Amino acid sequence: MPQMSVNRLLLLTCGFIVFFDNFVFWGKVFQRIDFFKTAGFGFFLSFSALFFALLYLMLLLFSHKYTLKVFLSIVLIVSAIIGYFSELGVVFDQFMLTNIVDNIKEQNTQETLELLSIPLMIHMGIFAFIPVALLWLVKIKRQTFLIESRNRILTTVVVMVICTIMIWSNMKYLTYFGRENRDLRYFINPLFVVNSGVKYIKENYFPDKKEKFKMIGNDAVINEAKKQKTVGIFIVGETARADHFSLNGYKKLTNPKLVKQNIMNFSNVASCGTSTAYSVPCMFSLLGKNDYSPQKADNQSNVLDILQTAGVKVFWLDNNSSCKGVCTRIENKNILSQGKFDISMLDGLKSYIDKQESDVLVVLHSLGSHGPRYYKRYPKAFEVFTPVCKNTPEKCTNEEVNNAYDNSILYTDYLIDSTIQLMKKNYLNSFVFYTSDHGESLGEKSVYLHGLPYIIAPKEQTHVPMLAWFSDEKSGDINQSLSHDNISHSLLGLFKVKTKVYDKALDVFH
């Protein structure tokens, strides 16, 4: 069994992570520098030294010879996971970490299992399990405290001196390149996720000041006497992108049923975020995208609370992971564990609505087009576009990925149409309102899934469909620029709610 000092083991681990778990980062770097010119090669050397030094210092802080192997094993496994999903275009910022933590809290094993695949296992075998196995084969050389401390200090000094020389000699180009390519920081593995983790912990567990829950819209009242109660269904879509709705000009007929309905179609709508955990609370918040944060939204009333205050019966029915805190203070039910398709949310809905004497708003949180297993979002009868991808997206052809995704949009068309039929047959004063939480990348520029920071997210992840049907059958194509900011005020307007927090300018139906 080979022997190795703690220090040498740290250095080898750092080298492995920097150069073998950062293919995406280095790939993007090499696309933007000329490696064979002095400036480009100098940047590569200086940034490698800086990256290595920062990672070494981070690992050094948490390394003790009795816990070293366990700690380094965790770091290697996490770095390998991040490296794999980075190749799909996933960025692990604090909002992605929020999604991950929420899934753990909610014991959402279904979503986790769908991420498992043979390519992931192969990647983990090469970049995590083999290195970890080799790590455990190494016997840590016993050294006295003084010798080990001396070696650590000397190594740290040498690393820092080399790093300083490299940076100093290439300072001008390094500064310029860093300023012009700030997006690259999202792919530095695992340093960026550590930074994101610190932000997540600070914002969620050590906020600057814990403010008292802010009640807004307490003055809300329904401002109109009606012969018939208003019945509304708001469908929260999942991972639907506007350019794959044939209503918006997509070449495939993905909306064969909705095209026959008299609806208002909004073709130019931007999502609040690129993940469910960020966007769902945002679309029901009255903060607006510019002032919104999940923490702020969680600490004040949302539009569903205000509608409830006004006298509307509000019910949240979930076939997704959770309502992300939006439905905490209203009646809610989650049926995801039943493993049914989205259409099952309509079962018994008429009976529930008929029991209510007041106006009613039912929010249906659908599973929609949640990836990467798009083919699992619809019954076999809806597999119209073939062949379909039944593997991880990067292992399928573009045609297969798009076909599977488009079939899920076809099923969403069926869900919305069925909801409209339910309203049309039973309620004289009713509406159906739909939008998606965010979009999805399907391999454009080798990016898959969603969750990229908004500042660098492609339009595929932020351009979402939005449409509405009304019992009085008003219709039209609305091309003005809209966003999730319009939803809360539009809902207040639909129920004729009078309150100081209502902004008529943001009500798309006014």
NORCORQUI-V953262 format. One record per residue. N is the residue number from 1. OMEGA is omega in degrees with one decimal (999 if undefined). Layout:
# NORCORQUI-V953262
n=N omega=OMEGA
n=N omega=OMEGA
This chain:
# NORCORQUI-V953262
n=1 omega=-178.0
n=2 omega=177.3
n=3 omega=-179.7
n=4 omega=177.6
n=5 omega=177.5
n=6 omega=-176.5
n=7 omega=-178.8
n=8 omega=178.5
n=9 omega=177.4
n=10 omega=-179.0
n=11 omega=179.2
n=12 omega=179.1
n=13 omega=178.0
n=14 omega=-179.7
n=15 omega=-180.0
n=16 omega=-177.3
n=17 omega=-177.5
n=18 omega=-172.3
n=19 omega=-177.1
n=20 omega=176.8
n=21 omega=-177.0
n=22 omega=179.5
n=23 omega=-178.8
n=24 omega=-179.8
n=25 omega=-177.9
n=26 omega=177.1
n=27 omega=178.5
n=28 omega=177.9
n=29 omega=-176.2
n=30 omega=174.5
n=31 omega=-172.3
n=32 omega=176.6
n=33 omega=172.0
n=34 omega=-173.5
n=35 omega=-174.2
n=36 omega=172.7
n=37 omega=-174.6
n=38 omega=-177.7
n=39 omega=-179.3
n=40 omega=179.2
n=41 omega=177.6
n=42 omega=177.1
n=43 omega=-179.8
n=44 omega=-179.3
n=45 omega=-176.2
n=46 omega=-179.9
n=47 omega=175.8
n=48 omega=179.2
n=49 omega=179.0
n=50 omega=178.8
n=51 omega=-179.2
n=52 omega=-177.7
n=53 omega=-179.8
n=54 omega=179.6
n=55 omega=178.9
n=56 omega=-179.7
n=57 omega=178.6
n=58 omega=179.8
n=59 omega=-178.9
n=60 omega=-178.1
n=61 omega=-174.1
n=62 omega=-175.3
n=63 omega=172.8
n=64 omega=-172.2
n=65 omega=-178.6
n=66 omega=179.5
n=67 omega=-172.8
n=68 omega=-175.1
n=69 omega=178.6
n=70 omega=-179.0
n=71 omega=-179.1
n=72 omega=176.7
n=73 omega=178.9
n=74 omega=-179.7
n=75 omega=179.8
n=76 omega=-179.8
n=77 omega=179.7
n=78 omega=179.8
n=79 omega=178.5
n=80 omega=178.0
n=81 omega=179.1
n=82 omega=179.8
n=83 omega=-179.5
n=84 omega=-176.4
n=85 omega=173.6
n=86 omega=178.7
n=87 omega=176.7
n=88 omega=-179.3
n=89 omega=179.5
n=90 omega=177.3
n=91 omega=-176.8
n=92 omega=173.6
n=93 omega=-174.9
n=94 omega=179.8
n=95 omega=173.4
n=96 omega=176.9
n=97 omega=175.9
n=98 omega=176.6
n=99 omega=-177.9
n=100 omega=-179.3
n=101 omega=178.1
n=102 omega=179.5
n=103 omega=177.6
n=104 omega=179.8
n=105 omega=-177.5
n=106 omega=-178.7
n=107 omega=-178.2
n=108 omega=-177.1
n=109 omega=-178.4
n=110 omega=-178.8
n=111 omega=179.8
n=112 omega=-178.5
n=113 omega=-179.6
n=114 omega=178.0
n=115 omega=179.9
n=116 omega=-179.1
n=117 omega=177.2
n=118 omega=176.9
n=119 omega=177.9
n=120 omega=-179.7
n=121 omega=177.9
n=122 omega=179.1
n=123 omega=-179.3
n=124 omega=178.4
n=125 omega=-177.0
n=126 omega=-170.3
n=127 omega=178.4
n=128 omega=-171.0
n=129 omega=177.9
n=130 omega=176.4
n=131 omega=179.2
n=132 omega=178.1
n=133 omega=177.8
n=134 omega=178.2
n=135 omega=-177.5
n=136 omega=175.4
n=137 omega=-178.7
n=138 omega=175.2
n=139 omega=-178.7
n=140 omega=-178.0
n=141 omega=179.7
n=142 omega=176.9
n=143 omega=177.5
n=144 omega=-178.9
n=145 omega=-178.0
n=146 omega=-179.5
n=147 omega=-179.8
n=148 omega=178.8
n=149 omega=179.0
n=150 omega=-179.5
n=151 omega=179.1
n=152 omega=-179.4
n=153 omega=-179.9
n=154 omega=179.6
n=155 omega=178.8
n=156 omega=179.6
n=157 omega=-179.8
n=158 omega=179.6
n=159 omega=-178.1
n=160 omega=178.6
n=161 omega=178.9
n=162 omega=-179.8
n=163 omega=-179.1
n=164 omega=179.5
n=165 omega=-179.1
n=166 omega=-177.8
n=167 omega=-178.1
n=168 omega=-177.3
n=169 omega=-179.3
n=170 omega=-172.5
n=171 omega=-175.3
n=172 omega=-178.2
n=173 omega=180.0
n=174 omega=179.5
n=175 omega=-180.0
n=176 omega=-177.3
n=177 omega=179.9
n=178 omega=-179.8
n=179 omega=-176.3
n=180 omega=-175.6
n=181 omega=-176.1
n=182 omega=-179.1
n=183 omega=-178.0
n=184 omega=-177.9
n=185 omega=-179.2
n=186 omega=-173.4
n=187 omega=178.4
n=188 omega=-171.1
n=189 omega=2.3
n=190 omega=-172.9
n=191 omega=-178.8
n=192 omega=180.0
n=193 omega=174.6
n=194 omega=177.1
n=195 omega=178.3
n=196 omega=179.3
n=197 omega=177.7
n=198 omega=178.6
n=199 omega=-179.4
n=200 omega=-179.0
n=201 omega=-179.3
n=202 omega=-175.8
n=203 omega=-174.9
n=204 omega=-175.7
n=205 omega=179.3
n=206 omega=180.0
n=207 omega=-178.6
n=208 omega=-180.0
n=209 omega=179.4
n=210 omega=-177.4
n=211 omega=177.1
n=212 omega=179.7
n=213 omega=-174.8
n=214 omega=176.7
n=215 omega=175.6
n=216 omega=179.6
n=217 omega=-179.9
n=218 omega=179.5
n=219 omega=-172.6
n=220 omega=174.7
n=221 omega=174.7
n=222 omega=-165.9
n=223 omega=-174.9
n=224 omega=175.0
n=225 omega=-175.4
n=226 omega=176.1
n=227 omega=-179.0
n=228 omega=176.4
n=229 omega=176.0
n=230 omega=177.9
n=231 omega=-179.3
n=232 omega=173.0
n=233 omega=176.9
n=234 omega=-179.0
n=235 omega=175.1
n=236 omega=177.9
n=237 omega=-179.9
n=238 omega=170.0
n=239 omega=178.1
n=240 omega=177.3
n=241 omega=-171.6
n=242 omega=-174.2
n=243 omega=174.0
n=244 omega=170.3
n=245 omega=178.6
n=246 omega=173.4
n=247 omega=-179.1
n=248 omega=174.9
n=249 omega=179.2
n=250 omega=-172.8
n=251 omega=178.2
n=252 omega=-179.7
n=253 omega=-179.3
n=254 omega=178.0
n=255 omega=-176.4
n=256 omega=-179.0
n=257 omega=-177.8
n=258 omega=180.0
n=259 omega=179.7
n=260 omega=-179.5
n=261 omega=172.0
n=262 omega=-176.8
n=263 omega=169.0
n=264 omega=-179.1
n=265 omega=-179.6
n=266 omega=-169.0
n=267 omega=-175.2
n=268 omega=-174.7
n=269 omega=179.2
n=270 omega=177.8
n=271 omega=178.0
n=272 omega=-178.8
n=273 omega=-179.5
n=274 omega=176.6
n=275 omega=-178.8
n=276 omega=-176.6
n=277 omega=-179.9
n=278 omega=-171.4
n=279 omega=-174.7
n=280 omega=176.0
n=281 omega=-178.4
n=282 omega=-175.8
n=283 omega=177.9
n=284 omega=178.3
n=285 omega=174.5
n=286 omega=-178.7
n=287 omega=-172.6
n=288 omega=-174.2
n=289 omega=-175.3
n=290 omega=-178.9
n=291 omega=-172.6
n=292 omega=163.0
n=293 omega=179.6
n=294 omega=-179.4
n=295 omega=178.0
n=296 omega=-177.5
n=297 omega=-179.2
n=298 omega=-173.9
n=299 omega=175.1
n=300 omega=-178.7
n=301 omega=173.6
n=302 omega=-174.8
n=303 omega=178.7
n=304 omega=175.2
n=305 omega=-177.3
n=306 omega=176.5
n=307 omega=178.2
n=308 omega=176.7
n=309 omega=-178.7
n=310 omega=178.7
n=311 omega=176.9
n=312 omega=174.4
n=313 omega=-176.8
n=314 omega=-178.9
n=315 omega=179.3
n=316 omega=178.3
n=317 omega=-169.4
n=318 omega=168.5
n=319 omega=179.4
n=320 omega=-174.2
n=321 omega=177.8
n=322 omega=179.2
n=323 omega=178.2
n=324 omega=175.5
n=325 omega=-175.9
n=326 omega=-172.9
n=327 omega=-175.2
n=328 omega=-172.1
n=329 omega=176.5
n=330 omega=177.7
n=331 omega=-178.1
n=332 omega=178.9
n=333 omega=178.6
n=334 omega=-177.8
n=335 omega=-176.5
n=336 omega=-176.4
n=337 omega=178.9
n=338 omega=176.0
n=339 omega=-178.4
n=340 omega=176.3
n=341 omega=-173.7
n=342 omega=-176.7
n=343 omega=-179.4
n=344 omega=178.3
n=345 omega=179.2
n=346 omega=-179.8
n=347 omega=176.8
n=348 omega=-176.0
n=349 omega=179.0
n=350 omega=179.3
n=351 omega=179.4
n=352 omega=-177.8
n=353 omega=-177.4
n=354 omega=179.6
n=355 omega=-176.8
n=356 omega=179.1
n=357 omega=-177.4
n=358 omega=170.2
n=359 omega=-175.3
n=360 omega=168.2
n=361 omega=175.1
n=362 omega=176.4
n=363 omega=177.3
n=364 omega=179.5
n=365 omega=-172.2
n=366 omega=173.8
n=367 omega=169.3
n=368 omega=-176.6
n=369 omega=-176.7
n=370 omega=-178.1
n=371 omega=5.6
n=372 omega=-177.6
n=373 omega=-176.4
n=374 omega=-176.1
n=375 omega=178.8
n=376 omega=-175.2
n=377 omega=-176.4
n=378 omega=175.3
n=379 omega=-177.8
n=380 omega=-178.1
n=381 omega=-179.0
n=382 omega=177.5
n=383 omega=-176.2
n=384 omega=-178.8
n=385 omega=-176.9
n=386 omega=-4.5
n=387 omega=-177.5
n=388 omega=178.7
n=389 omega=176.3
n=390 omega=177.1
n=391 omega=172.1
n=392 omega=-170.7
n=393 omega=-175.7
n=394 omega=178.9
n=395 omega=179.3
n=396 omega=174.5
n=397 omega=177.3
n=398 omega=179.6
n=399 omega=-178.8
n=400 omega=179.1
n=401 omega=-178.6
n=402 omega=178.6
n=403 omega=179.3
n=404 omega=179.6
n=405 omega=-178.5
n=406 omega=175.1
n=407 omega=177.9
n=408 omega=175.2
n=409 omega=176.2
n=410 omega=179.0
n=411 omega=174.9
n=412 omega=175.2
n=413 omega=178.7
n=414 omega=179.4
n=415 omega=-178.4
n=416 omega=179.7
n=417 omega=179.1
n=418 omega=177.5
n=419 omega=176.7
n=420 omega=179.0
n=421 omega=178.4
n=422 omega=179.8
n=423 omega=-175.7
n=424 omega=-176.0
n=425 omega=-168.1
n=426 omega=-171.7
n=427 omega=-175.9
n=428 omega=-177.9
n=429 omega=-172.3
n=430 omega=176.4
n=431 omega=171.6
n=432 omega=-175.6
n=433 omega=-176.7
n=434 omega=164.5
n=435 omega=180.0
n=436 omega=-179.3
n=437 omega=179.4
n=438 omega=179.3
n=439 omega=-174.8
n=440 omega=171.6
n=441 omega=-176.0
n=442 omega=177.7
n=443 omega=175.7
n=444 omega=-177.8
n=445 omega=177.8
n=446 omega=177.5
n=447 omega=179.4
n=448 omega=176.2
n=449 omega=-175.5
n=450 omega=175.8
n=451 omega=176.6
n=452 omega=174.1
n=453 omega=-171.4
n=454 omega=-176.0
n=455 omega=179.5
n=456 omega=-177.3
n=457 omega=176.4
n=458 omega=-177.8
n=459 omega=179.8
n=460 omega=-178.6
n=461 omega=-175.1
n=462 omega=-179.9
n=463 omega=-171.7
n=464 omega=176.4
n=465 omega=172.1
n=466 omega=-179.7
n=467 omega=179.6
n=468 omega=174.2
n=469 omega=179.3
n=470 omega=-178.6
n=471 omega=175.7
n=472 omega=170.5
n=473 omega=171.2
n=474 omega=-174.5
n=475 omega=177.8
n=476 omega=175.3
n=477 omega=-177.6
n=478 omega=-174.3
n=479 omega=-178.7
n=480 omega=-179.7
n=481 omega=-179.7
n=482 omega=179.5
n=483 omega=175.4
n=484 omega=177.7
n=485 omega=-176.8
n=486 omega=-169.4
n=487 omega=-175.8
n=488 omega=-177.9
n=489 omega=176.7
n=490 omega=177.5
n=491 omega=177.4
n=492 omega=179.3
n=493 omega=-179.2
n=494 omega=179.0
n=495 omega=178.3
n=496 omega=-178.9
n=497 omega=176.8
n=498 omega=178.2
n=499 omega=-179.0
n=500 omega=-175.7
n=501 omega=178.4
n=502 omega=178.5
n=503 omega=-176.7
n=504 omega=-178.2
n=505 omega=-179.6
n=506 omega=178.9
n=507 omega=-174.8
n=508 omega=-177.6
n=509 omega=-176.5
n=510 omega=999
